[in-house]
Amino acid sequence: MSKTSVPIPSGSASEGVPAWLSVDAAAWADARPGSWAKPLWPVLALLATVVAAIAMEPVPVCSEAVPCGPDWIGMVQMGLAIGLLYWFARLPELTLVAAPVLAVIVAWEELPSAGWASRAANLAVIAALGFGWTAAWARLSARQGQRRLIETTARAEQRRVEPAGPLTRGVIPISAGLVLCAVASGAIVLGLRAVHADEGQAARATRTDVEVTGRTDMSLRVRTDDGRRITVDALFPEDYTLGTTVEVLEGEGWRRLVAEPYDAIEWQLLALAGGLPGLSLLTTGYLARRRAAALHHGPVPALRVLEQMDHEGRTWAYAADDTAGSTPLFACTCVPVFQDADEAEIDAVHDIDEIDDVPITKTRLREAVMLGAPYEGAELSFITTGTDGTSEVTRTIGPVRMPQPGKAPGGHISADSTGPTPSQAH
């Protein structure tokens, strides 16, 4: 790593901008939520409790009195549980809405009629949802605290980010999300139509008492009172004992058990397969677009920092006085707002910091002006020095991410971690 940072060209926007010093950056880093709020713990808690609740749930037996059928509430429960495993980690905003909804559904649907073991498992699910909601709230509160610290450090210094063309941030995930949500909506509509059609056929059909004479994996062989031997499809043939009497509905070219109405499971699975990623993409795109719009539609905090690009193309930010690049604060992926340089030429750049008289490379520490407040998921812009030595403006094309403790660009160990740094090891 280069010990000398590349300065911003004179006359650029850096004049008058306060520096983000290590003491202020440390306070900003300390404002992050505690380790208890890491997404891993709510994810594991919800996964374990949902598995236990499913294992403890009594298996329903289909009968003429209580027919089986499409479980739309169960589909919603399954969808929210699966979605929250991802939303806990990436979309705490969606967690604040989805977790209470699922908790209410579990309390309303599962607790009243469950046995003590199933009730205990479902109470654990509600507790895990509460834990996940609290962790998401802590993460969002920490973001607000970090924004306030940045605004306090920047004092009255505000800069405006000049937009480069129309705002396109979030267009792709929003478009993809709309398509997937449309697929999910279509699947629900078609599933409801199929259920309605089955109910219509059942209303016109004739009920016949039959005796179960045999079973296969997916059907029953039965005998009617007039001696006819027929086969009827069954979702749970093991529930029907040989020699017992069951009711069958018969119409023109159509036959089914009274206890097993049409189950729209295929349409429900399609709805989940489209709706879960669709909702996630819509929320991700909306948040990215809103944050990018806030960055470009008004003055934002401005601070001088140091930045460095690693060999994987990520930009790492450091405090302005951390000239050794020992403590990375956050990472993000940035692209130039005006791409004047040849792409092939940029891709061919390698880290050659050991040589002092080589052209400027992006893997060296560079002075930069950070526009916007960094926090997990934020959108930022930077004014820095390009490879040709002139001022360059970059913007994030992905959310800001906090580094793992002790990790620095290129896999180096930062100075604040346990154990020697690469330079100390020699």
C-alpha positions in Angstrom: 0.0 0.0 0.0 1.3 3.4 -0.9 2.2 5.6 2.0 1.6 8.8 0.0 -2.0 9.6 -1.0 -2.7 11.2 -4.4 -3.9 14.7 -3.8 -7.0 16.2 -5.5 -6.0 18.7 -8.2 -5.8 22.3 -7.0 -8.9 24.4 -7.7 -11.3 21.4 -7.3 -14.2 21.2 -4.9 -12.0 20.2 -1.9 -11.2 23.7 -0.8 -13.1 24.7 2.3 -14.4 21.1 2.9 -13.7 19.8 6.4 -11.8 16.6 6.9 -13.4 13.5 8.3 -10.8 12.8 10.9 -10.2 9.4 12.6 -11.7 10.5 15.9 -15.0 11.5 14.2 -14.8 8.4 12.0 -14.4 6.2 15.1 -17.5 7.8 16.7 -19.4 7.1 13.4 -18.2 3.5 13.4 -19.2 3.1 17.1 -22.8 4.2 16.2 -23.4 1.0 14.3 -25.7 -1.5 16.1 -24.3 -4.1 18.5 -23.3 -7.5 17.4 -26.7 -8.9 18.7 -28.4 -7.1 15.8 -26.4 -8.8 13.1 -28.8 -10.3 10.6 -27.3 -13.8 11.1 -28.9 -14.2 14.6 -32.5 -13.3 13.6 -32.2 -15.5 10.5 -31.0 -18.5 12.5 -33.7 -17.9 15.2 -36.5 -17.8 12.6 -35.2 -20.7 10.7 -34.9 -22.9 13.7 -38.3 -22.0 15.2 -40.2 -22.4 11.9 -38.6 -25.8 11.4 -39.7 -26.8 14.9 -43.2 -25.4 14.4 -43.6 -27.4 11.2 -42.4 -30.6 12.9 -44.7 -30.1 15.8 -47.8 -29.1 13.8 -50.4 -31.9 13.8 -51.1 -33.4 10.3 -54.7 -32.6 9.2 -56.8 -35.6 8.1 -59.1 -34.9 5.2 -62.7 -35.9 5.8 -66.2 -35.1 4.4 -66.9 -32.9 7.5 -63.6 -31.0 7.2 -62.4 -31.2 3.6 -58.9 -30.4 2.6 -58.4 -27.6 0.1 -56.3 -24.7 -1.0 -54.7 -23.0 2.0 -54.2 -19.4 1.0 -53.4 -18.3 4.6 -50.8 -21.0 4.8 -49.3 -19.8 1.5 -49.0 -16.3 2.9 -47.4 -17.6 6.1 -44.9 -19.7 4.1 -44.1 -16.7 1.8 -43.5 -14.3 4.6 -41.4 -16.8 6.5 -39.2 -17.5 3.5 -39.0 -13.8 2.6 -38.0 -12.7 6.1 -35.0 -15.0 6.0 -33.7 -12.7 3.2 -35.3 -9.4 4.4 -33.7 -9.7 7.8 -30.3 -9.6 6.1 -30.9 -7.1 3.3 -34.2 -5.2 3.7 -34.8 -4.2 7.3 -37.4 -1.6 6.0 -39.5 -4.5 4.7 -38.9 -6.5 7.9 -40.6 -3.8 10.0 -43.8 -4.5 8.0 -43.6 -8.2 7.3 -42.6 -9.5 10.7 -45.6 -8.1 12.6 -48.0 -9.3 9.8 -46.6 -12.9 10.1 -46.7 -12.7 13.9 -50.4 -11.8 13.9 -51.2 -14.6 11.4 -49.3 -17.2 13.5 -51.1 -16.0 16.6 -54.5 -16.0 15.0 -54.3 -19.2 12.9 -51.9 -21.5 14.8 -52.2 -20.9 18.5 -55.9 -21.5 19.3 -56.3 -25.0 17.9 -52.7 -26.3 18.5 -51.5 -28.8 21.1 -49.1 -27.7 23.8 -46.0 -28.7 21.8 -47.2 -27.0 18.6 -48.3 -24.0 20.7 -44.8 -23.7 22.3 -43.1 -23.9 18.9 -45.4 -21.2 17.4 -44.8 -18.9 20.4 -41.1 -19.4 19.7 -41.7 -18.3 16.1 -43.5 -15.2 17.4 -40.5 -14.5 19.7 -38.0 -14.9 16.8 -40.1 -12.5 14.7 -40.0 -10.0 17.6 -36.3 -10.4 17.9 -35.8 -9.9 14.1 -38.1 -6.8 14.2 -36.1 -5.3 17.1 -32.8 -6.0 15.3 -34.1 -4.4 12.1 -35.3 -1.3 14.0 -31.8 -1.1 15.7 -30.1 -1.2 12.3 -32.3 1.6 10.9 -31.9 3.7 14.0 -28.1 3.3 13.7 -28.3 4.6 10.2 -30.1 7.7 11.3 -27.5 8.2 14.1 -24.7 7.9 11.6 -26.3 10.4 9.2 -26.7 12.9 12.1 -23.0 12.4 13.0 -21.9 13.1 9.4 -24.1 16.2 9.3 -22.5 17.4 12.5 -19.0 16.7 11.4 -19.6 18.5 8.0 -21.1 21.4 9.9 -22.6 23.9 7.5 -20.6 22.6 4.5 -23.1 21.4 1.9 -22.4 20.6 -1.7 -24.7 19.8 -4.6 -24.2 16.7 -6.7 -24.6 17.6 -10.4 -26.7 14.9 -12.1 -25.3 13.3 -15.2 -28.3 12.6 -17.4 -31.6 11.2 -16.2 -31.9 9.3 -13.0 -31.8 5.6 -13.8 -30.8 4.1 -10.4 -33.2 1.4 -9.5 -34.9 1.1 -12.9 -33.8 -2.5 -13.6 -34.8 -4.0 -10.2 -38.1 -2.1 -10.3 -38.9 -3.3 -13.8 -37.9 -6.9 -13.0 -39.9 -6.7 -9.8 -43.0 -5.5 -11.6 -42.8 -8.3 -14.1 -42.4 -10.9 -11.3 -45.2 -9.4 -9.2 -47.4 -9.5 -12.3 -46.6 -13.2 -12.7 -47.5 -13.8 -9.1 -50.8 -11.9 -9.4 -51.7 -13.9 -12.5 -51.0 -17.2 -10.7 -53.2 -16.1 -7.8 -56.0 -15.2 -10.2 -55.7 -18.4 -12.2 -55.6 -20.4 -8.9 -58.8 -18.7 -7.6 -60.5 -19.3 -11.0 -59.6 -23.0 -10.8 -60.9 -23.3 -7.3 -64.1 -21.6 -8.3 -64.5 -23.9 -11.3 -64.0 -27.0 -9.0 -66.7 -25.6 -6.7 -69.1 -25.2 -9.6 -68.5 -28.7 -10.8 -69.0 -30.0 -7.2 -72.3 -28.2 -6.9 -73.6 -29.9 -10.1 -72.1 -33.4 -9.3 -73.7 -36.4 -7.9 -72.6 -37.7 -4.5 -72.0 -41.5 -4.3 -71.0 -43.6 -1.3 -68.3 -46.0 -2.2 -66.2 -48.6 -0.4 -62.4 -48.4 -0.5 -61.0 -51.7 -1.9 -57.4 -50.7 -2.7 -54.8 -48.0 -2.7 -51.9 -46.8 -4.9 -49.5 -43.9 -4.3 -51.9 -41.3 -5.8 -55.3 -42.9 -6.0 -58.0 -45.1 -4.4 -59.7 -48.1 -5.9 -63.3 -48.1 -4.8 -66.6 -50.1 -5.3 -70.0 -48.4 -5.6 -73.3 -49.8 -4.2 -74.3 -50.9 -7.7 -71.1 -52.9 -8.1 -69.1 -50.5 -10.3 -65.4 -50.5 -9.7 -63.7 -47.1 -10.3 -60.5 -45.4 -9.5 -60.4 -41.9 -8.0 -57.4 -39.6 -7.5 -56.3 -39.0 -3.9 -53.7 -36.7 -2.5 -53.4 -38.6 0.8 -54.5 -42.3 0.0 -52.9 -43.5 3.2 -55.6 -41.6 5.2 -58.3 -44.0 3.9 -58.5 -47.4 5.5 -59.5 -50.4 3.3 -63.1 -51.3 3.8 -64.3 -47.9 4.9 -66.9 -45.9 3.1 -66.1 -42.5 1.6 -68.1 -40.1 -0.6 -67.2 -39.4 -4.3 -68.5 -36.6 -6.5 -69.2 -37.6 -10.1 -70.0 -35.6 -13.1 -69.5 -35.8 -16.9 -65.9 -36.9 -17.3 -65.1 -35.6 -13.8 -64.7 -37.4 -10.5 -63.1 -36.6 -7.1 -63.3 -37.3 -3.4 -65.7 -35.0 -1.4 -62.9 -34.8 1.2 -60.3 -33.5 -1.2 -61.4 -30.4 -3.2 -59.1 -29.0 -5.9 -55.8 -27.8 -4.3 -54.2 -24.9 -6.1 -50.7 -25.8 -4.9 -49.1 -25.4 -8.3 -50.5 -21.9 -8.7 -49.6 -21.0 -5.1 -46.0 -22.1 -5.6 -45.8 -20.1 -8.8 -47.2 -17.1 -6.9 -44.5 -17.5 -4.2 -41.7 -18.0 -6.8 -42.7 -14.8 -8.5 -44.0 -12.7 -5.6 -41.1 -13.1 -3.1 -38.3 -12.0 -5.5 -40.6 -9.5 -7.1 -41.4 -7.8 -3.8 -37.8 -7.8 -2.8 -36.7 -6.3 -6.1 -39.4 -3.7 -6.0 -38.4 -2.6 -2.5 -34.6 -2.6 -3.4 -35.2 -0.6 -6.5 -37.5 1.9 -4.8 -35.0 2.5 -1.9 -32.0 2.8 -4.3 -34.0 5.3 -6.4 -35.2 7.3 -3.5 -31.7 7.5 -2.0 -30.1 8.5 -5.3 -32.8 11.1 -5.9 -32.1 12.6 -2.4 -28.4 12.7 -3.3 -29.0 14.7 -6.5 -31.9 16.9 -5.6 -30.4 19.0 -2.8 -27.3 20.0 -0.9 -25.7 17.1 0.9 -22.9 16.9 3.5 -19.4 17.1 2.1 -16.2 15.7 3.9 -12.7 15.1 2.8 -11.6 11.5 3.0 -9.1 9.0 1.5 -10.2 6.3 -0.8 -8.7 3.3 -2.5 -9.9 0.7 -5.0 -9.1 -2.9 -4.5 -8.4 -5.5 -7.2 -12.0 -6.5 -7.2 -13.2 -3.0 -8.2 -14.6 -2.0 -4.8 -13.9 1.4 -3.4 -12.8 1.6 0.2 -13.0 4.8 2.3 -10.7 5.9 5.1 -10.5 8.9 7.5 -8.6 11.8 6.0 -5.7 11.4 8.4 -5.4 7.6 8.0 -2.6 8.0 5.5 -1.5 4.4 6.1 -4.9 3.1 5.1 -5.0 0.9 8.2 -8.7 1.2 9.2 -11.3 0.9 6.3 -14.6 2.5 7.2 -16.8 1.2 4.5 -16.8 -0.2 1.0 -18.9 0.5 -2.1 -18.8 0.0 -5.9 -18.4 3.3 -7.8 -18.3 4.3 -11.5 -17.2 7.6 -13.1 -20.1 10.0 -13.8 -18.4 11.0 -17.1 -16.5 8.0 -18.5 -13.8 9.7 -20.7 -11.1 7.1 -20.2 -10.7 4.0 -22.4 -12.3 1.0 -20.6 -9.6 -1.4 -21.7 -7.0 1.0 -20.4 -8.7 1.2 -17.0 -9.2 -2.6 -16.8 -5.5 -3.1 -17.4 -4.4 -1.0 -14.4 -2.6 -3.0 -11.7 -1.3 -2.2 -8.3 2.2 -0.8 -8.7 2.5 1.4 -5.6 6.0 0.3 -4.9 7.2 2.5 -7.8 6.9 6.2 -7.1 7.4 7.6 -10.6 4.6 5.6 -12.3 1.3 7.1 -13.4 -1.5 7.4 -10.9 -3.4 4.1 -10.3 -6.7 3.7 -8.6 -5.3 1.1 -6.2 -3.3 3.9 -4.5 -4.8 5.9 -1.7 -6.3 9.1 -3.1 -7.8 12.2 -1.5 -11.5 12.6 -2.2 -14.5 14.7 -1.3 -17.3 12.5 -0.1 -20.8 13.8 -0.9 -23.6 12.3 1.1 -23.8 10.5 4.4 -22.5 7.0 4.5 -24.4 4.2 6.3 -25.4 0.6 5.4 -27.2 0.8 2.1 -26.5 4.5 1.4 -25.9 6.2 -2.0 -22.8 8.4 -2.3 -20.8 10.4 -4.7 -17.0 11.2 -4.7 -14.8 13.9 -6.2 -11.4 12.5 -6.6 -8.4 12.2 -9.0 -8.6 10.1 -12.1 -5.9 8.1 -13.7 -5.0 11.0 -15.9 -4.4 13.3 -12.9 -7.5 15.4 -13.5 -10.6 15.7 -11.2 -13.0 12.9 -11.5 -16.6 12.5 -10.2 -17.8 9.0 -9.3 -21.1 7.7 -7.9 -22.1 4.5 -6.2 -23.9 1.8 -8.3 -24.5 -0.4 -5.3 -25.2 0.0 -1.6 -22.6 0.9 0.9 -21.4 -2.1 2.9 -19.6 -2.2 6.3 -16.4 -4.2 6.3 -15.9 -7.4 8.3 -14.0 -6.7 11.5 -10.3 -6.7 10.8 -10.6 -7.0 7.0 -9.1 -4.5 4.5 -8.8 -4.3 0.7 -7.2 -7.2 -1.0 -7.6 -9.4 2.1 -5.0 -7.5 4.2 -5.5 -7.3 7.9 -6.2 -3.9 9.3 -4.1 -2.4 12.0 -6.8 -2.5 14.6 -7.3 -6.3 14.5 -5.6 -8.9 16.6 -2.4 -10.3 15.2 0.3 -8.6 13.1 -0.3 -6.7 9.9 1.5 -7.8 6.8 4.1 -5.1 7.3 4.6 -6.2 10.9 5.1 -9.8 10.0 8.4 -9.0 8.2 
